[in-house]
C-alpha cells in the first residue's frame, strides 16, 4: 500500500505523473488484467512535522466485536492473475451482527487495538494518532526513518514471519511501514495539486484514513525490486509465500483480489495487516477475505 517513503522519492513521485486508479480501472473493465493501485502511495513533497504525540492521544468510544462465523457474503469467483477466467467485480457485503467466535474481543475503533478497522467510512480517532510504541524491527529493510518502524506487536510478529520465509528460501523486505499523519498530509496534498481531489481519492488515502498510520500495517518487497508495488508482484515468491503463510503469524492481505467494492482499494498483494494469529487463522479457515466481512461491517468503496 505504500512505496518508498523517503522525501526524495516522494518529491519525484509527486512530480512525475503515474497511472491513475481511474485509468487502470478502465483496463480492468476492458479485460486487460489485474489492477492494483496503492491505498497509500509515495510521499509527495516535504513531510510537515506531525502535530501529534503519544500524550495527545484521546480515548474514543470503543466498538468491540467477535468475528462472524458465517461464510463471506460476496462471491470470490474472480480468478487471480495467471488463470483463464475473466475477473468480474463482486458485490458489497450485507452488514451482519458478528456471531460468536473467538473468546477474545478487541475494539474495532481504538487505534491501539489489533482489530481496528480503518477504511473510507472509518477514519482514525484521533485523526493525528501516533502509536506509543514505534520500533524498528530486526528485518531486512528497503526504507529508513519512520517508514522503517512498526508498533512493537507488529514488529515482533514481522520478525518471526520474515525469519520463517527466509528458512523457506524466500527473501522478504520491509518496503514501507509507519507513516505519520503529517506525511500523509503531504502525500495526499501532492496528489490533489497534481490531479485534483476526485482523482487523488483514487490513488491516495486521505490523512487520518491510512492503515500505515496505525503501525499495524506494512508493505513487503522481495529485496530485488522486482515488480515492487505493481500488479505482477502478486506472482513474486515473497507475495505468494505471505499470502499462503501470513496468517500463521497474525497477518492478512488487507486488500484482496477483486474486493475493492468492499475495501475501497484495488488488490495490493504487498500490503499486510496484523490482526493476531487467532483471528487471521480463523479468517483463513473460514475463507473470509476482508476485515469488513469478518467483523460484520458495511462495505466502504468510497468516502462518505
Protein Blocks (a to p, Z undefined) as FASTA:
>chain_A
ZZcfbfklmmmmmmpccddfklmmmmmmnonaccdddfbdcdedjddddfbdfklpccdd
dddddddfbdcfbdckbccehiabdcdddddddddddddfdfbdcdfkbmkbckbccdfk
lccddfklccfkbccdddddfbehjllgccfklmmmmmmmmmmmmmnopacddfbfcddf
klmmmmmmmmmmmnojklmmmmbccehiafklnopaccddehnopaphiaklmmpmklmm
mmmmmmmnopacfbaghilmmnopacdfkbccdebjklmmmmmmnopabfklmnopacdf
bcZZ
